[in-house]
Amino acid sequence: MSIKKQDYQHQKTEDILAELEKELNLLPPSLRDWGEDYFRDSRERYISQLSLIKRHYAGGEILEVGAVPCHMTFCLRRKGFPVTSLDLEPDRAAAFIQKHKLPILKCDIERERIPFPDEHFMMILCTEVFEHLRIDPIITLREINRVLHRQGKLIFSTPNLYTLDRMIKYLRGGGMDDPLYEYKKLSKVGHMGHFRIYTTRQIKQFLTYCGFTIQEIQYEMYHKMRKQPRFYFRDVCMRLIPKLRRFQIFIAGKYSA
């Protein structure tokens, strides 16, 4: 399937998300609460990232790395994008995938070769995945680079280690993340939780080392200003200083000598 930029479906993102919300009960009971919480936490991020994808898309096939709970795959298909997704264990969302005929392939991106030829995709999405990798992220990034077209784009996003909320939590003795909680996701959800959160400088080093040229870096917070006094000052600071925001987004191309 191939579409040109002007051929997008014109269904509004809000309508797509409303449709998606009604389908969340298709996840198995063991994942349903997690899937519903994930949707609520990620709703504004989906809106922002769909807009970002539309802005950078110039035609050709898209690869999404990491699919379950399959919300983004669903939205991209409804928007008319020719997307194929990879997931460690897509059977976790079998009913949802089958009902909506989502093209999701089983692939362990930490251990397996991505099942496509070199330079196959014009855009690759690796959003909120990198922080879950616990074996060798260099191998994963090099595989992503291999299947990205020389004129294609990588949209890469991951939590920001130096977000203001995270630093305040650390100063209060809370640590960066709860490792027990994150490891428990292996049995409860079927994939690792956050194994490590990275700084912008570290992500730049990884991407450059693995053959990417960074074209743009953005920082996002994906929530409206909170009115409670203990949050309001934080949100003002994050509005004024983008590097303190919760998420970091990298737009990258493939390095060519």
N, C-alpha and C positions, 0 to 999 in steps of 0.2 A: 504493500500500500504506500502510495506517495501522493502528497498534496503540495500545492503551492501556497505561498504565504497568504494570498488573498482568498483562499478557499475554506478558511476556518468556518466552522459552524458558529452561528451568532447567538447561541444560547448563553444567557447571562450567568456569570459565575455564581451569583447568589442563588439562582434557580437550581443550578447543578448541585450546590452544597445542600440545599433543602431536600433535593431528591436523594442525595447520598445519606443524609441523616435518617431518612425513613428506612434505609436498607441496612443499618448497622446491626440489626438483630439477626442478620444472616451469618454472622460469625458464630462459631460454636460457643456453648455456655462458658467454657473455660477461658475464652478470650473476650467475651462480650463486654465485660466491665472495662477491661483494658482498652478495647477498641473505642468504646464510647468516650472514655476519658481522653484518649489520644485525639479523637476528633475535636472535642471541646478545646483542648489545649492548643491544637494546631490549626484551627479554623482560619484565623487571621493570617497565619503563615501561608496556608494554601492560597488564599486570595492574593497575597503579595507575590508568591513564587509563580503562580500562573500568569500574572501580569509580566513578571520578569522573563519568563519563558517566551511569551508572545512577542516581547520586545526584541529578543535576540534570535528568534527562530527565523531561518532564511530558507527553509525547505529541506527535504530529505528525512530520513528515519531518525527516531529518537530512541535512545536506550535509557531506561530508568534502572539504577542499581539499588536493590532493596525495595521490595514492594509491600509486603504485609504490614499494615492492614489493608493495603490496596486502595487507599483513598485517592492518592495522587494519580494512580493509573486510571481509575474510574473517571476522574475529572478531566484528564488529558484526552481520553477517548471521547468523552462527551463534547469536548471542545473541537474534536476532529483531528487531533494530532496523531500521526502514525507512530505510536509508541509500542515498544516491546519492553517488558520488565523482567528482571531476574530476582529470585528470592531463594533463601536458604531452604525453606520448606513451604512452598505455596499451598500444599494440601491443608495447611492450617486454616485457610480461608476458602476451601474448595467450593462451598455452596455459593458464596458471593462471586467468585471467579467464574463459575459455570453459568450462573444466571445472567451475568453481564458480558459473557464471552470475552474476558480479558486475556490478552496474550502474555501470560506470565510463565516463564520457564524456571525450572529448578536448577539452581547453580550455587555452589558454595564459593563465593568470590575470594575467600581466603585460601582455598585449597585447589580450586579447579580453574582451568582455562575458560574464558568467556567463549561460548560456542558460536562465534561469528568470525568471519575473515578480517584481515587487517583493514583498517580505515573504512569500516562499513557504515558507521553512524555519523551524521552531521551534527548531532547534539547528544551529549550524555549528561544525565542528571545523577549526581551523587549527593543527595541532600539528607542530612541527619543520619548518616551511615558511618562515616569515618571514625567517630568516637566509640563505635561498637566493636571495631576490629581489634583482635587480641593476639594474632599470630604474626603476620608480617605485612603491614600496610603498604610497604614498598612494592611487594609483588602485586597486590591488588591495584595500586595506582598505575603500575607499568602495563598491566593487562588493559585497564581502561584507556590508557594512552594508545595502546596497540590498535584498538578497534575504533578509535576516534579518527575521523577523516582529517587530512592535513589542513583543510579549510573549516573544520568544524569547531564547535565550542563546548567546553565543559562548564556546567553550572554546579558549583560545589559549595555546600553550606554545612556548618558544624557549630556547636555551641562555642562561645568565647570564654576562655579561662579567666580573662580579666574583666568580666562583666561586674558591674558595681554590686549587684545582689550577691554574687558569689564571693567577692572579696569581703563584704560585710559579714557574711556567714563564717568565713574563715577566721576573721579577726575575733569573732565571738566564740571560737573554739569548736565550730561545727564541722570543720573539714570541708573539702571541696565536694565530695560526693560520698554516699554511704556504700562502701564496696559490698557489704553483705546484701543489701537491697538490690544492687545491680547484678550480682551473680545469681541471685534467686530467680531472676527473669529467665535464666537458661531453662529451668524446669517449668516455670509458670507460663511463660510466653512463647518459648521456643527459640529465642536468640539472646545473646549476651546483652546486658544493659550497657550503660556507659563504662567503657573500660578505661578511657583516659580522655580528658579535655585538654585542648591545645591552645597555645597563644597564636596570634596572627603570624608572628615571625616563624614559628615552628611549621605552620601550614605552608607558608611561602617556601620554606626550605624543602619540605616534602614534595610539593608540586614541581618546583624547579628541578630538583634532583631526578624526578621521574619523567622529565621531558616536556613539561608544560611551560608556557609563557603566560604569566598573569597579566591580564588586560585591565582588570577593574576589581576593587575591593569595596564592599559595602558592609554596613553594620545595621542591624535591625533589632527592635524590641517587640514588635508584633502585639502590642496591647495599648489600649487607650490610657491616658493619664489616670492614675488611681487617686481618689480623693482622700483616703485615709492619711492622716498626718505622717505615720511612719513610712508610708510608701511615696507620698507626694514629692518629698525632697529628692528621693532616689530617681524618680521619673523625670523630674526637672533636670537633674544632672545628666541623665542618659540622653535626654533631648538635646542638651547643649553640647555634650561631649560624646559623639557617636561611638568612639572606641570603647566606651563603658557599657554598650548595649549587649544584649544577651546572645545574639547570633552574628556570625561573620559569614559573608557570602563572597565567593571568589568566582569571577568569570575568567576563564583561561582558554587559550588556544594551544595547539600542538607546536612544540618548538621545531623549527626547520633551520638547518644550518645554511 
